[in-house]
């Protein structure tokens, strides 16, 4: 947008806010205590404009129409860092641009629309612009936004698309899958138009976007919905910037899913796990996990955004980014347990009816349980935000003992006692010292099966994996009343930070141990002479005992010391 175009815009009608800001401007509330003054800042206007459907904050132009250029010195040479800070604080990606007229600088922040059903807040308050002020949203306004339902994009009619522009091979696959899933072999011979109508992919003689995504010919997808393609990039190393190889997959889903997997698998490798006299081969990227991740990306992405699904592959890491944040109600904390509502309901229903997915939300369960059962790290969604979901899969086996443990247990348990998805996730959490979020019923089942053991007593009571797992470990899980994972956590923390107060140690155990349990653990390590305690009261701090070199494998040396001490 040019300065000439900006000059004729009006603030309320065109979702734009002009501020002179010739010398400076309030970025984050500054030293103001008055709420009305604090919120008249960059962060406040970003929240308000996003709540209004997106807009622009313009600094360096008078707010009086026709908005003369007055120039601003605000954030000179700091705009990039400021954009990063806005994202870190608010989870929203703004764009910043400098324009000039007669040597005077104009700074424009372009703010995207808030996601459906989500409020943008500044200092915990959702804001709206009214005249020259920023005010709290009313309860009615907030309820209206929080009650929003995303329209089913996939059920919309794709104007101009006709049935002849769908791929006959993809339609044949759809009918075959539906026949198998529903034990209805006659469906394979159903007329194409009837089959599409039965699945509501066409309405009368009009074709939906779901039909285009699932069944459209390449040229149809390019014409009507080019953002539905998938981009796959391969890099020889994870940190490499340019890709070694790049492929665009623009096939309909019933064809493209196999194409995508074959391309990923062509650069897949195998990890070898020694299992007694045998060797188990485990692929770095598991086919079921990758397919489930792709289904989720396709079913839950926001097709109104013009970005494509992007897959980045390196030898041990696979990251899938899809446009649009988590569906309404889904967060990082509940992603495994909640039954999510897909943005594209019709698309998801066809995937369900054809057996490509089992039920809404179950794909996440499989992604977690299979990855963990193979001894790999937990799938990582932490880079997701309001505008994209990012899933990172680490294919490296970091705990081969856990892989063998799950495999052996699966062979020993009776049919009605087989490990569920949630059992496997719970076992991995207990292995890592995390009890948060595990139900009592799961704990009782695992304990009664001998898969976990209770250790300690009173406030120090906790759980570790049982003998079946411990027999597979090269290092014992338990030394006296310690678990080796707890010892390693404390020693690693103190080795890295040096002198540390109790609060800092408690923080790293917040998902697994209470404050009292951590205090008990640390005091026992002090008694055993592996941790030194300094100061008294609120000034008490802890550090690795001077008898251990923190630069030379302190965890291994502490463990060896404790084994000897508790054996005597």
C-alpha positions in Angstrom: 0.0 0.0 0.0 1.3 3.5 -0.9 1.2 6.6 1.2 -1.2 8.2 -1.3 -3.6 5.3 -0.7 -3.2 5.6 3.1 -4.1 9.3 3.1 -7.6 8.8 1.9 -8.5 5.9 4.3 -10.9 6.4 7.2 -10.1 4.8 10.6 -13.3 3.1 11.5 -14.5 2.1 8.0 -11.1 0.8 6.8 -9.9 -0.8 10.0 -6.9 1.4 10.3 -5.4 3.5 13.2 -3.3 6.6 12.5 -0.8 8.0 15.1 1.6 10.8 14.6 4.2 9.3 16.9 6.8 11.8 15.7 9.4 11.1 18.3 8.3 8.0 20.2 5.2 5.9 20.9 4.2 3.6 23.7 4.9 0.0 22.9 3.9 -2.1 25.9 2.2 0.3 28.4 5.4 1.8 29.6 5.3 3.3 33.1 1.7 4.3 33.0 -0.5 3.0 35.8 -3.8 4.3 34.4 -5.3 1.5 32.4 -6.7 3.7 29.7 -3.2 5.2 29.1 -1.4 1.8 29.3 -3.5 0.2 26.6 -2.9 3.0 24.0 0.2 1.3 22.9 1.3 -0.9 20.0 0.3 -4.1 21.7 -3.1 -2.7 22.7 -3.9 -1.6 19.1 -2.6 -5.0 17.7 -5.1 -6.8 20.0 -8.0 -4.5 19.1 -7.4 -4.5 15.3 -7.1 -8.3 15.3 -10.4 -8.5 17.2 -12.0 -6.3 14.5 -11.0 -8.6 11.7 -7.5 -7.4 11.1 -6.2 -4.0 10.1 -3.3 -1.6 10.1 -1.6 0.6 12.7 0.2 3.5 11.0 2.8 5.6 12.8 4.1 8.8 11.3 0.8 10.2 9.9 -1.7 12.6 11.4 -4.9 11.0 12.6 -6.9 13.9 11.1 -8.2 13.1 7.6 -6.5 13.3 5.0 -3.6 12.1 7.3 -0.6 14.2 6.4 2.8 12.6 6.8 4.6 13.9 9.8 7.3 11.2 10.1 8.2 9.0 13.0 11.4 7.9 14.7 9.7 5.1 16.6 11.5 1.8 16.7 14.2 2.8 14.1 16.4 -0.2 13.5 14.3 -2.2 16.0 11.3 -3.2 14.0 12.4 -6.8 13.4 13.0 -7.4 17.1 9.7 -5.8 17.8 7.8 -8.0 15.4 9.4 -11.0 17.1 8.4 -9.7 20.5 4.8 -9.2 19.4 4.7 -12.8 18.3 6.3 -14.1 21.5 3.8 -12.1 23.7 0.6 -12.5 21.7 1.1 -15.4 19.4 0.2 -13.3 16.4 2.4 -12.6 13.3 2.3 -8.9 12.3 4.0 -7.5 9.3 6.0 -4.2 9.5 6.8 -1.9 6.6 8.6 1.4 6.3 7.5 4.0 3.7 8.9 7.4 3.0 7.7 10.8 1.7 10.0 13.7 1.4 12.5 12.0 3.7 9.8 11.4 6.4 9.3 7.8 7.6 6.0 6.1 8.0 5.8 2.8 9.9 2.9 0.4 9.1 2.0 -2.6 11.2 -0.3 -5.0 9.3 -2.3 -7.1 11.8 -4.1 -10.3 10.8 -7.6 -11.3 11.8 -8.0 -13.2 15.0 -8.8 -16.9 14.6 -12.5 -17.9 14.7 -13.8 -18.3 18.3 -10.6 -16.8 19.8 -10.1 -13.4 21.6 -7.0 -11.4 21.3 -6.0 -9.8 24.6 -3.6 -7.2 25.9 -2.7 -7.7 29.6 -5.4 -10.3 29.9 -8.1 -8.0 28.5 -9.8 -8.3 25.0 -9.9 -4.8 23.5 -12.0 -3.0 20.9 -11.6 0.5 19.4 -14.3 3.0 20.0 -13.5 6.5 18.7 -10.1 7.5 20.0 -10.2 5.0 22.9 -9.6 1.3 23.5 -12.2 -0.3 25.7 -12.9 -3.7 27.2 -15.2 -5.9 25.2 -18.6 -6.3 26.8 -19.7 -9.7 28.0 -22.1 -9.9 25.0 -19.3 -9.2 22.5 -17.0 -11.8 24.1 -19.7 -14.4 24.2 -20.5 -13.9 20.5 -16.9 -14.5 19.6 -16.4 -17.4 21.9 -19.6 -19.0 20.5 -18.5 -18.7 16.9 -18.5 -21.8 14.8 -16.2 -22.1 11.8 -18.2 -22.7 8.6 -17.6 -26.0 6.9 -15.4 -25.0 4.0 -15.4 -28.5 2.5 -19.2 -28.5 2.2 -19.3 -25.3 0.2 -20.0 -25.5 -3.5 -17.0 -25.0 -5.7 -18.5 -22.7 -8.4 -17.5 -23.7 -11.9 -16.2 -27.2 -11.0 -18.0 -30.1 -12.7 -18.0 -33.8 -12.1 -15.9 -34.4 -15.3 -13.1 -32.5 -13.6 -12.8 -35.2 -10.9 -10.2 -38.0 -11.3 -11.9 -41.3 -12.2 -9.0 -43.3 -10.6 -9.5 -41.4 -7.3 -13.3 -42.0 -7.5 -12.6 -45.7 -8.0 -10.4 -45.8 -4.9 -13.0 -44.0 -2.9 -15.7 -46.5 -3.9 -13.4 -49.5 -3.2 -12.5 -48.2 0.3 -16.1 -47.5 1.1 -17.1 -51.0 0.1 -14.4 -52.6 2.3 -15.1 -50.3 5.3 -18.9 -50.9 5.2 -18.8 -54.6 4.0 -20.7 -53.6 0.9 -18.9 -55.0 -2.1 -21.7 -53.9 -4.4 -20.8 -50.3 -3.8 -17.7 -50.7 -6.1 -20.1 -51.0 -9.1 -22.3 -48.0 -8.0 -22.6 -45.3 -10.7 -20.1 -42.5 -10.0 -22.7 -39.8 -9.7 -24.8 -41.9 -7.3 -21.7 -42.7 -5.1 -20.7 -39.0 -5.0 -24.3 -38.0 -4.2 -24.6 -40.7 -1.4 -21.5 -39.3 0.2 -22.8 -35.7 -0.2 -19.8 -34.8 -2.3 -22.1 -33.4 -4.9 -25.4 -31.6 -4.3 -27.6 -31.9 -7.4 -25.2 -31.2 -10.2 -22.9 -29.0 -8.1 -19.6 -30.2 -6.7 -18.3 -29.4 -3.2 -14.8 -28.4 -2.2 -14.5 -31.7 -0.3 -14.9 -33.5 -3.7 -12.2 -31.3 -5.2 -9.8 -32.0 -2.3 -10.4 -35.7 -2.3 -11.0 -36.4 -6.0 -10.1 -33.5 -8.2 -7.8 -33.7 -11.2 -4.5 -31.9 -10.9 -5.5 -29.1 -13.2 -8.8 -28.6 -11.4 -7.0 -28.3 -8.0 -4.5 -25.8 -9.5 -7.4 -23.8 -10.9 -9.9 -23.8 -8.0 -7.8 -24.4 -4.8 -4.1 -24.3 -5.4 -3.4 -23.9 -1.6 -4.6 -27.5 -1.1 -1.3 -28.9 -2.4 1.4 -30.3 -0.2 5.1 -29.2 -0.5 7.7 -31.7 0.6 11.3 -30.6 1.2 14.3 -32.7 2.0 17.5 -31.5 3.7 20.6 -33.6 4.4 20.9 -31.9 7.8 18.2 -30.6 10.1 19.7 -27.1 10.4 20.4 -26.7 6.7 18.6 -23.7 5.1 18.3 -24.5 1.4 16.6 -27.8 0.6 18.4 -30.5 -1.4 15.2 -31.6 -3.0 11.7 -30.2 -3.3 8.5 -31.7 -4.6 4.9 -30.3 -5.0 2.1 -32.9 -4.6 -1.1 -31.6 -6.1 -2.9 -34.9 -6.5 -6.3 -35.5 -4.9 -6.1 -37.0 -1.4 -7.1 -40.5 -2.4 -4.1 -40.5 -4.7 -1.8 -37.9 -3.2 -1.5 -39.6 0.2 0.2 -42.6 -1.3 2.4 -40.3 -3.4 3.5 -38.3 -0.4 4.2 -41.4 1.7 6.3 -43.0 -1.1 8.4 -39.8 -1.4 9.0 -39.6 2.3 9.8 -43.3 2.5 12.2 -43.1 -0.4 14.5 -41.2 2.0 13.5 -43.2 5.1 16.0 -45.4 7.0 16.0 -48.1 9.5 17.1 -48.3 13.2 18.4 -51.6 14.5 17.5 -52.8 18.0 19.3 -55.8 19.4 16.7 -58.2 21.0 18.6 -61.1 22.4 19.9 -63.2 19.5 17.6 -61.2 17.1 17.7 -57.8 15.6 14.5 -55.7 15.2 14.3 -53.2 12.4 12.3 -50.1 13.1 11.9 -47.4 10.4 12.8 -43.9 11.4 9.5 -42.6 10.1 6.6 -45.0 10.8 4.0 -45.2 8.0 1.0 -45.2 10.3 2.3 -42.2 12.2 3.1 -40.2 9.1 -0.3 -41.0 7.4 -2.2 -40.1 10.6 -0.3 -36.8 10.8 -1.1 -36.1 7.1 -4.8 -36.9 7.6 -4.9 -34.4 10.6 -3.2 -31.7 8.6 -5.6 -32.1 5.7 -8.8 -32.4 7.7 -8.0 -29.6 10.2 -6.2 -27.0 8.1 -7.8 -23.7 7.3 -8.5 -23.7 3.5 -9.4 -20.0 3.5 -5.6 -19.3 4.0 -3.5 -19.3 0.9 -0.6 -21.2 2.4 0.1 -24.9 1.6 0.9 -27.8 3.9 4.7 -27.9 4.2 6.6 -31.0 5.1 10.3 -30.7 6.0 12.2 -33.9 6.1 15.8 -34.6 7.2 17.4 -38.0 8.1 15.9 -38.1 11.6 13.3 -35.4 11.8 10.0 -34.8 10.0 8.0 -31.6 10.5 4.5 -31.0 9.2 3.1 -27.4 9.2 -0.5 -26.8 8.2 -2.2 -23.4 7.9 -4.6 -22.4 10.7 -4.2 -23.0 14.4 -5.7 -25.8 16.5 -9.5 -26.3 16.0 -11.7 -24.7 18.6 -11.3 -26.1 22.0 -7.9 -27.8 21.3 -4.8 -26.8 23.2 -1.3 -28.2 23.7 -2.5 -29.4 27.1 -5.6 -31.4 26.0 -4.5 -32.4 22.5 -4.3 -36.1 23.3 -7.6 -36.4 25.3 -10.1 -34.1 23.5 -12.2 -35.3 20.6 -11.6 -32.4 18.2 -14.2 -30.8 15.9 -12.7 -30.7 12.4 -12.9 -27.4 10.4 -13.9 -29.4 7.3 -16.7 -31.7 8.7 -17.8 -33.2 5.3 -14.2 -33.9 4.3 -13.6 -35.7 7.7 -16.9 -37.7 7.4 -15.9 -39.1 4.0 -12.4 -40.0 5.5 -14.3 -41.8 8.3 -16.7 -43.6 6.0 -14.0 -44.8 3.7 -11.8 -46.1 6.6 -8.9 -43.7 6.2 -9.5 -42.5 9.7 -11.3 -44.2 12.6 -12.8 -41.5 14.7 -12.2 -37.8 15.3 -9.1 -37.2 17.5 -7.9 -40.8 17.5 -5.1 -40.0 15.0 -3.3 -38.0 17.7 -3.5 -41.0 20.1 -1.9 -43.2 17.5 0.8 -40.6 16.7 1.8 -40.5 20.4 1.4 -44.1 21.3 3.3 -45.6 18.3 6.1 -43.1 18.6 6.6 -43.7 22.3 6.2 -47.5 22.0 9.1 -47.4 19.5 11.4 -45.8 22.0 11.3 -42.4 20.2 10.8 -39.0 21.8 7.3 -37.6 22.3 5.8 -35.9 19.2 6.3 -32.1 19.5 3.5 -29.6 18.8 5.1 -26.8 20.8 5.9 -24.6 17.7 2.1 -24.3 16.9 0.4 -21.0 17.3 -2.9 -19.3 16.5 -2.2 -19.4 12.8 -0.5 -22.8 12.2 -0.2 -26.3 13.6 3.3 -27.6 13.6 4.1 -31.2 14.4 7.7 -32.4 14.7 8.5 -36.1 14.7 11.9 -37.2 15.9 12.6 -40.6 14.4 15.7 -41.4 16.4 15.2 -44.2 19.0 16.4 -42.8 22.3 15.2 -45.6 24.5 15.6 -49.1 23.0 14.8 -50.6 26.4 11.4 -49.0 26.3 10.7 -50.4 22.8 11.6 -53.9 24.0 9.6 -53.5 27.2 6.4 -52.5 25.3 7.0 -55.3 22.8 7.5 -57.9 25.5 4.6 -56.8 27.6 2.3 -56.9 24.6 3.2 -60.5 24.2 2.7 -61.4 27.8 -0.6 -59.8 28.7 -4.0 -61.5 28.1 -6.3 -60.1 25.4 -8.5 -58.1 27.9 -5.4 -56.7 29.5 -3.6 -55.4 26.4 -2.0 -52.0 26.6 -4.2 -49.2 25.4 -3.0 -45.9 23.9 -3.3 -44.2 27.2 -1.5 -47.0 29.0 1.5 -46.6 26.7 1.5 -42.8 27.1 1.3 -43.2 30.9 4.2 -45.6 31.0 6.3 -43.2 29.1 5.4 -40.4 31.5 6.2 -42.5 34.5 9.5 -43.4 32.9 10.3 -39.7 32.6 9.1 -38.9 36.1 5.9 -37.2 35.1 2.6 -38.2 36.8 0.5 -35.1 35.8 -2.5 -36.0 33.8 -2.5 -39.8 34.4 -5.8 -41.1 35.7 -6.0 -43.2 38.8 -7.6 -46.0 36.9 -4.6 -46.2 34.6 -2.2 -46.1 37.6 -4.1 -49.0 39.3 -4.2 -51.1 36.1 -0.4 -50.7 35.5 0.4 -51.3 39.2 -1.7 -54.4 39.4 -0.1 -55.8 36.3 3.4 -55.2 37.8 4.3 -52.8 35.0 5.0 -50.0 37.5 6.2 -50.1 41.1 5.6 -47.7 44.0 8.7 -46.5 45.8 9.2 -44.4 48.8 6.6 -43.6 51.5 4.6 -40.7 52.7 5.2 -37.5 50.8 8.2 -39.0 49.0 6.0 -41.8 47.4 6.2 -42.1 43.6 6.3 -44.6 40.8 8.9 -46.1 38.5 8.6 -48.7 35.7 8.7 -52.3 37.0 11.2 -55.2 36.8 10.4 -56.0 33.1 11.8 -52.6 32.1 14.6 -52.5 34.7 16.0 -55.9 33.5 16.4 -54.3 30.0 18.3 -51.2 31.3 22.1 -51.0 31.2 21.8 -48.5 34.2 19.6 -49.4 37.2 16.4 -47.4 37.5 16.8 -47.3 41.3 19.8 -46.6 43.6 18.7 -47.0 47.2 15.6 -44.9 47.5 16.6 -42.7 44.5 15.6 -43.1 40.9 18.5 -42.5 38.5 16.3 -40.1 36.4 15.7 -37.9 39.4 19.4 -37.9 40.4 20.3 -37.1 36.8 17.8 -34.2 36.6 19.2 -32.6 39.8 22.9 -33.1 39.0 22.5 -31.9 35.4 20.6 -28.8 36.5 23.2 -27.9 39.2 26.1 -28.6 36.8 24.6 -26.2 34.3 23.5 -23.4 36.6 25.9 -23.7 39.5 24.5 -22.4 42.8 20.7 -22.8 42.6 17.9 -22.2 45.1 15.2 -24.7 45.8 12.6 -22.9 43.7 14.7 -23.5 40.6 15.0 -27.2 41.3 11.3 -27.5 42.0 10.5 -25.9 38.7 12.2 -28.6 36.6 10.2 -31.3 38.5 6.8 -29.5 38.2 5.2 -32.2 36.0 6.2 -35.1 38.3 7.0 -34.3 41.9 5.5 -32.0 44.5 7.6 -29.3 46.2 7.8 -31.5 49.4 9.0 -34.5 47.4 11.7 -32.4 45.7 12.9 -31.0 49.0 13.1 -34.5 50.4 15.1 -35.7 47.4 17.6 -32.8 47.6 18.1 -33.1 51.3 18.8 -36.8 50.9 21.4 -35.9 48.2 22.9 -33.5 50.7 23.1 -36.2 53.3 24.8 -38.5 50.9 27.4 -35.9 50.1 26.7 -35.4 46.4 25.1 -32.0 46.8 26.5 -29.1 48.9 24.1 -26.8 50.8 25.0 -23.2 51.4 23.2 -20.4 53.3 20.2 -20.5 55.6 16.5 -19.8 55.3 15.4 -18.0 52.1 19.1 -17.7 51.0 19.7 -21.4 51.0 21.3 -22.6 47.7 22.6 -25.9 46.4 25.4 -27.0 44.1 27.1 -30.2 43.0 29.6 -31.3 45.6 33.2 -30.1 45.0 34.3 -33.8 45.0 32.8 -34.1 41.5 34.0 -32.3 38.4 30.9 -30.7 36.7 32.8 -30.6 33.4 33.5 -34.3 33.3 30.4 -36.5 33.3 29.1 -35.5 36.8 25.9 -37.6 36.5 27.8 -40.8 35.7 30.3 -40.2 38.6 27.5 -39.4 41.1 25.5 -42.5 40.1 28.6 -44.7 40.5 29.3 -43.1 43.9 25.8 -43.7 45.1 25.7 -47.3 43.9 28.9 -48.0 45.9 27.6 -46.1 48.9 24.2 -47.8 49.0 25.7 -51.2 48.4 27.7 -51.0 51.5 
